[in-house]
Each structure stands twice: as C-alpha cells, then as structure tokens.
Amino acid sequence: MLSSFDNVLTETDRLEIKRLADYEIDNHLCLDVPKYQSHENMEIKYKDNHSYNKLVEFVLKHSPIPLKIQNSWFNICKDDSDFPFHTHEYVDMSAVYFVDGCEGRGTLFKIDGAEHMYNSKNNDLLYFDSSLEHRVPNWSGKDRYSIAFDLKT
C-alpha cells in the first residue's frame, strides 16, 4: 500500500528542485486548486532541467510496477494552506517527493476509516495507491515543499 525511499537526490539537486518550486509558485501559481500549487505539467516544463530529470528517472525506476508520469506539480504548504482529503482515482498510483520542511510532517491517510500519518523526511519519496484518501496535515511554521506525481500504466 505504501512504499518509500530515502536520500533520493543529492543536496544540490534537492535545492535546485526547491528553487524551481519557488519560481513556479511565485510566477505561475495555479488558481484552480488549493493555495500554493503549480500547474500539473512540471514533468513537461522541466524536461530539460537536470535535477528534475534525475527525480523523474528515480520515480520511474523505483515504482512498484512499470508506470508513466501522467502529470506532476509543486506544492508549498504555508500557514494559510488548506488541503482537504482527496483521492487521485483517475490514475493507477501516486507519489510524493518531500523536498524541504517535511521532517515529521508528511501525509495524512485515511485507511479503514482511521487517520494514519506517514512521517516523512526531506529527500524522501513515497508511493501510494491513488485511491487512498490523503491530505497534507494542518500547517504552521516552516514552509513544506513537495512534488506530487500521478502515475499510470
């Protein structure tokens, strides 16, 4: 159901991903979703960025089953962010890469009616069944940076 990897990228690549997230949220914020999300085409937009490509290669190489990226987007959680429980049932699997500000502040899942926290670390990657209800926990303090991936066979 949940599968994770740690130490996914080098520190240089992780910080480059964070820089890209800041750029997207500051300049191309998507207004059709909860606050501080980019548009869902980052795997296309940054196909020539070395650090983003290393992340994409890792996501595809380590997925539990052979998958393709349907879309991906940046999230930055701030004090006024609000993410409701949701699913991604239009794809086969989801993944989240925890970029920065994620220590012990991962993703909240509803499993068999009970809430369970996946406590992440920076530079972790988590795969999960896209039909699982999940959300970012209520937020305060340091901004939390992540990248979400929708994966399809």
Backbone as numpy.savetxt, mean C-alpha at the origin, in Angstrom:
# Nx Ny Nz CAx CAy CAz Cx Cy Cz
-3.83 -16.67 4.02 -4.65 -15.47 4.02 -3.79 -14.21 4.02
-2.79 -14.13 4.92 -1.85 -13.02 4.95 -0.44 -13.57 4.74
0.32 -12.88 3.93 1.70 -13.27 3.67 2.54 -12.01 3.64
3.67 -11.99 4.36 4.44 -10.76 4.44 5.93 -11.00 4.22
6.60 -9.93 3.82 8.05 -9.91 3.62 8.58 -8.64 4.26
9.79 -8.71 4.80 10.40 -7.50 5.35 11.66 -7.16 4.58
12.17 -5.95 4.82 13.38 -5.46 4.15 13.29 -5.60 2.63
12.23 -5.07 2.07 11.92 -5.22 0.66 12.87 -4.42 -0.23
13.14 -3.18 0.12 13.99 -2.30 -0.70 15.18 -1.79 0.10
16.15 -1.26 -0.60 17.25 -0.58 0.08 16.72 0.72 0.68
17.45 1.29 1.60 17.04 2.56 2.20 16.95 3.67 1.15
17.86 3.68 0.22 17.84 4.68 -0.86 16.57 4.56 -1.69
16.22 3.33 -2.07 15.00 3.12 -2.86 13.75 3.45 -2.06
13.72 3.08 -0.79 12.56 3.38 0.07 12.35 4.89 0.16
13.43 5.64 0.34 13.30 7.10 0.44 12.90 7.72 -0.90
13.32 7.14 -2.01 12.88 7.61 -3.32 11.38 7.39 -3.49
10.88 6.24 -3.04 9.44 5.96 -3.10 8.69 7.00 -2.25
9.21 7.33 -1.09 8.57 8.33 -0.24 8.54 9.69 -0.94
9.63 10.05 -1.61 9.69 11.31 -2.35 8.62 11.33 -3.46
8.45 10.21 -4.17 7.42 10.12 -5.21 6.02 10.30 -4.61
5.79 9.67 -3.46 4.49 9.80 -2.79 4.21 11.25 -2.44
5.18 11.92 -1.86 5.00 13.34 -1.52 4.67 14.16 -2.76
5.40 13.92 -3.85 5.16 14.65 -5.09 3.73 14.42 -5.59
3.29 13.17 -5.61 1.94 12.86 -6.12 0.85 13.48 -5.25
0.99 13.36 -3.95 -0.04 13.90 -3.05 -0.04 15.42 -3.09
1.12 16.03 -3.19 1.19 17.50 -3.25 0.72 18.07 -4.58
0.88 17.32 -5.68 0.63 17.87 -7.00 -0.49 17.21 -7.81
-0.86 15.98 -7.45 -1.85 15.25 -8.26 -2.81 14.46 -7.38
-3.26 15.06 -6.32 -4.15 14.39 -5.37 -5.43 13.93 -6.06
-5.83 12.69 -5.82 -7.09 12.17 -6.35 -8.21 12.62 -5.41
-9.22 13.26 -5.94 -10.30 13.81 -5.12 -11.49 12.87 -5.00
-11.45 11.73 -5.68 -12.59 10.80 -5.69 -12.48 9.71 -4.63
-11.46 9.77 -3.78 -11.21 8.73 -2.78 -10.92 9.42 -1.44
-10.75 8.64 -0.35 -10.41 9.30 0.92 -9.15 10.15 0.77
-9.03 11.13 1.67 -7.93 12.11 1.59 -6.56 11.47 1.48
-5.72 12.14 0.71 -4.29 11.86 0.60 -3.99 10.53 -0.10
-4.72 10.29 -1.19 -4.41 9.17 -2.07 -4.09 9.71 -3.45
-3.16 9.06 -4.12 -2.85 9.42 -5.50 -3.85 8.73 -6.43
-3.72 9.00 -7.70 -4.50 8.27 -8.69 -3.99 6.84 -8.76
-4.74 5.95 -9.41 -4.47 4.51 -9.38 -3.59 4.02 -10.53
-2.76 4.85 -11.10 -1.96 4.42 -12.24 -0.46 4.58 -12.01
-0.02 4.45 -10.77 1.39 4.73 -10.47 2.33 3.72 -11.12
1.88 2.48 -11.32 2.73 1.48 -11.97 2.99 1.86 -13.43
2.12 2.64 -14.04 2.32 3.14 -15.40 3.12 4.44 -15.36
2.70 5.35 -14.51 3.35 6.66 -14.44 4.84 6.55 -14.10
5.19 5.62 -13.22 6.58 5.51 -12.78 7.27 4.27 -13.33
6.84 3.81 -14.51 7.44 2.62 -15.11 8.92 2.81 -15.43
9.37 4.05 -15.56 10.78 4.31 -15.83 11.57 4.72 -14.60
10.95 4.69 -13.43 11.65 5.04 -12.20 12.29 3.77 -11.62
13.58 3.80 -11.43 14.33 2.63 -10.97 13.79 2.07 -9.65
13.57 2.92 -8.67 13.12 2.46 -7.35 11.71 1.87 -7.41
10.81 2.53 -8.14 9.44 2.00 -8.24 9.46 0.66 -8.97
10.30 0.54 -10.00 10.39 -0.72 -10.72 10.93 -1.85 -9.85
11.87 -1.54 -8.98 12.37 -2.57 -8.06 11.25 -3.07 -7.16
10.40 -2.14 -6.69 9.26 -2.54 -5.86 8.29 -3.39 -6.66
7.94 -2.97 -7.87 7.02 -3.73 -8.71 7.58 -5.13 -8.97
8.85 -5.24 -9.29 9.47 -6.55 -9.52 9.37 -7.43 -8.29
9.59 -6.86 -7.11 9.49 -7.62 -5.87 8.06 -8.11 -5.66
7.10 -7.22 -5.85 5.68 -7.57 -5.67 5.31 -8.74 -6.58
5.71 -8.68 -7.84 5.36 -9.74 -8.79 6.12 -11.04 -8.51
7.38 -10.94 -8.17 8.20 -12.12 -7.94 7.77 -12.91 -6.71
7.33 -12.22 -5.65 7.05 -12.88 -4.38 5.57 -13.13 -4.12
4.70 -12.80 -5.06 3.28 -13.04 -4.83 3.03 -14.54 -4.71
2.08 -14.94 -3.87 1.82 -16.36 -3.64 1.39 -17.13 -4.89
0.82 -16.43 -5.86 0.43 -17.03 -7.14 0.84 -16.06 -8.24
1.02 -16.53 -9.47 1.40 -15.62 -10.56 0.31 -14.56 -10.79
0.69 -13.30 -10.67 -0.26 -12.19 -10.79 0.33 -11.06 -11.61
-0.56 -10.19 -12.07 -0.18 -8.95 -12.74 -0.74 -7.80 -11.93
-0.11 -6.64 -12.03 -0.60 -5.47 -11.32 -1.73 -4.83 -12.12
-2.89 -4.76 -11.51 -4.04 -4.09 -12.12 -3.88 -2.57 -11.97
-3.51 -2.14 -10.75 -3.24 -0.73 -10.49 -2.53 -0.60 -9.15
-1.98 0.59 -8.93 -1.30 0.86 -7.66 -1.39 2.36 -7.38
-1.37 2.70 -6.08 -1.51 4.10 -5.69 -0.83 4.33 -4.35
-0.46 5.59 -4.15 0.15 6.04 -2.90 -0.93 6.44 -1.91
-0.68 6.19 -0.64 -1.50 6.68 0.46 -0.60 7.38 1.46
-1.03 8.53 1.91 -0.36 9.16 3.05 -1.45 9.43 4.08
-1.32 8.81 5.24 -2.30 8.99 6.30 -1.83 10.13 7.20
-2.71 11.08 7.38 -2.44 12.23 8.22 -3.50 12.30 9.32
-3.38 13.25 10.21 -4.32 13.36 11.33 -5.78 13.45 10.89
-6.06 14.02 9.72 -7.45 14.16 9.28 -7.85 13.12 8.23
-7.08 12.03 8.11 -7.43 10.95 7.19 -8.52 10.08 7.81
-9.35 9.51 6.96 -10.40 8.61 7.43 -10.62 7.55 6.36
-10.25 6.33 6.67 -10.40 5.23 5.73 -11.41 4.23 6.30
-12.56 4.08 5.68 -13.54 3.11 6.15 -13.14 1.68 5.76
-13.74 0.69 6.41 -13.53 -0.70 6.00 -14.00 -0.85 4.57
-13.26 -1.61 3.78 -13.60 -1.83 2.38 -12.92 -3.11 1.89
-13.28 -3.53 0.69 -12.66 -4.68 0.03 -12.24 -4.26 -1.38
-11.55 -5.15 -2.05 -11.15 -4.95 -3.44 -11.56 -6.21 -4.21
-12.84 -6.53 -4.20 -13.30 -7.80 -4.76 -13.22 -7.88 -6.27
-12.86 -6.80 -6.94 -12.74 -6.81 -8.40 -11.38 -7.34 -8.83
-10.49 -7.69 -7.89 -9.19 -8.27 -8.20 -9.01 -9.55 -7.39
-7.91 -10.26 -7.64 -7.69 -11.55 -6.99 -6.91 -11.45 -5.68
-6.05 -10.46 -5.58 -5.24 -10.29 -4.37 -4.86 -8.83 -4.24
-4.60 -8.42 -3.02 -4.13 -7.06 -2.75 -2.79 -7.14 -2.03
-2.04 -6.06 -2.12 -0.78 -5.97 -1.40 -0.60 -4.52 -0.95
0.13 -4.36 0.12 0.47 -3.01 0.58 1.95 -3.02 0.97
2.64 -2.01 0.48 4.04 -1.79 0.84 4.06 -0.64 1.84
4.63 -0.89 3.01 4.70 0.10 4.07 6.00 0.89 3.93
5.89 2.15 3.52 7.05 2.96 3.17 7.68 3.61 4.40
6.89 4.40 5.14 7.45 5.17 6.24 6.34 5.51 7.24
6.73 5.67 8.50 5.77 6.02 9.55 4.83 4.88 9.89
5.24 3.66 9.59 4.35 2.50 9.69 4.66 1.57 10.85
5.66 1.88 11.63 6.06 0.99 12.72 4.89 0.72 13.66
4.44 -0.53 13.71 3.34 -0.92 14.58 2.00 -0.30 14.22
1.91 0.26 13.02 0.68 0.95 12.60 0.29 0.44 11.22
-0.09 -0.79 11.16 -0.32 -1.44 9.88 -1.71 -1.30 9.32
-2.34 -2.44 9.15 -3.66 -2.51 8.54 -4.58 -3.30 9.46
-5.79 -2.82 9.59 -6.81 -3.46 10.42 -7.69 -4.32 9.51
-7.86 -5.60 9.86 -8.68 -6.53 9.08 -9.88 -6.99 9.90
-10.99 -7.26 9.22 -12.13 -7.94 9.83 -12.09 -9.38 9.36
-11.91 -10.28 10.32 -11.85 -11.71 10.01 -12.83 -12.42 10.92
-13.80 -13.09 10.33 -14.86 -13.78 11.09 -15.53 -12.84 12.10
-15.77 -11.60 11.68 -16.48 -10.64 12.49 -15.65 -9.92 13.54
-14.39 -10.33 13.71 -13.53 -9.70 14.71 -12.44 -8.87 14.01
-12.03 -7.79 14.65 -10.98 -6.94 14.09 -9.61 -7.44 14.53
-8.69 -7.53 13.57 -7.33 -7.99 13.82 -6.36 -6.99 13.19
-5.35 -6.58 13.94 -4.36 -5.63 13.44 -3.14 -6.37 12.93
-2.73 -6.04 11.71 -1.43 -6.47 11.21 -0.46 -5.34 11.55
0.46 -5.59 12.45 1.42 -4.57 12.87 2.61 -4.60 11.93
2.75 -3.56 11.17 3.78 -3.49 10.15 5.04 -2.81 10.66
6.06 -2.88 9.82 7.29 -2.11 9.99 7.53 -1.40 8.66
8.27 -0.32 8.70 8.69 0.31 7.46 9.43 -0.72 6.61
9.20 -0.67 5.31 9.88 -1.53 4.34 9.33 -2.96 4.33
8.13 -3.18 4.90 7.43 -4.46 4.82 6.50 -4.46 3.62
6.21 -5.65 3.13 5.20 -5.85 2.09 4.24 -6.91 2.57
2.95 -6.65 2.47 1.92 -7.57 2.93 0.99 -7.90 1.77
0.78 -9.20 1.52 -0.22 -9.68 0.57 -1.43 -10.16 1.36
-2.62 -9.94 0.81 -3.82 -10.45 1.46 -4.93 -10.66 0.44
-5.86 -11.52 0.80 -7.02 -11.80 -0.04 -7.81 -10.50 -0.19
-8.05 -10.10 -1.43 -8.69 -8.80 -1.69 -10.14 -8.74 -1.20
-10.73 -9.89 -0.89 -12.11 -9.87 -0.38 -12.17 -9.64 1.13
-11.02 -9.61 1.81 -11.00 -9.32 3.25 -11.30 -7.84 3.49
-12.22 -7.58 4.39 -12.47 -6.19 4.78 -11.24 -5.67 5.52
-10.81 -4.45 5.16 -9.62 -3.88 5.77 -9.70 -2.37 5.75
-8.86 -1.76 6.57 -8.78 -0.30 6.62 -7.50 0.10 7.34
-7.13 1.34 7.14 -6.05 1.94 7.93 -6.66 2.30 9.28
-5.97 2.00 10.37 -6.53 2.37 11.68 -6.62 3.88 11.84
-7.42 4.34 12.80 -7.51 5.78 13.08 -6.11 6.31 13.30
-5.90 7.53 12.87 -4.55 8.04 12.75 -4.30 9.29 13.57
-3.10 9.40 14.14 -2.59 10.65 14.70 -1.09 10.52 14.80
-0.43 11.63 14.77 1.02 11.62 14.87 1.70 11.67 13.52
2.83 11.00 13.42 3.66 11.00 12.21 2.87 10.46 11.01
3.03 11.09 9.85 2.35 10.63 8.64 2.79 9.20 8.30
1.83 8.40 7.83 2.06 7.00 7.45 2.01 6.91 5.93
3.09 6.46 5.31 3.20 6.33 3.86 3.08 4.86 3.46
2.25 4.59 2.47 2.15 3.23 1.94 1.79 3.28 0.46
1.97 2.14 -0.19 1.55 1.97 -1.57 0.65 0.75 -1.62
-0.52 0.88 -2.20 -1.45 -0.22 -2.35 -1.36 -0.77 -3.77
-1.51 -2.09 -3.88 -1.50 -2.78 -5.17 -2.73 -3.65 -5.28
-3.40 -3.58 -6.41 -4.45 -4.52 -6.78 -3.84 -5.46 -7.80
-3.94 -6.78 -7.53 -3.30 -7.79 -8.35 -4.34 -8.75 -8.94
-4.10 -9.15 -10.19 -5.06 -9.99 -10.90 -4.31 -11.08 -11.67
-4.97 -12.22 -11.81 -4.35 -13.32 -12.57 -4.41 -13.04 -14.06
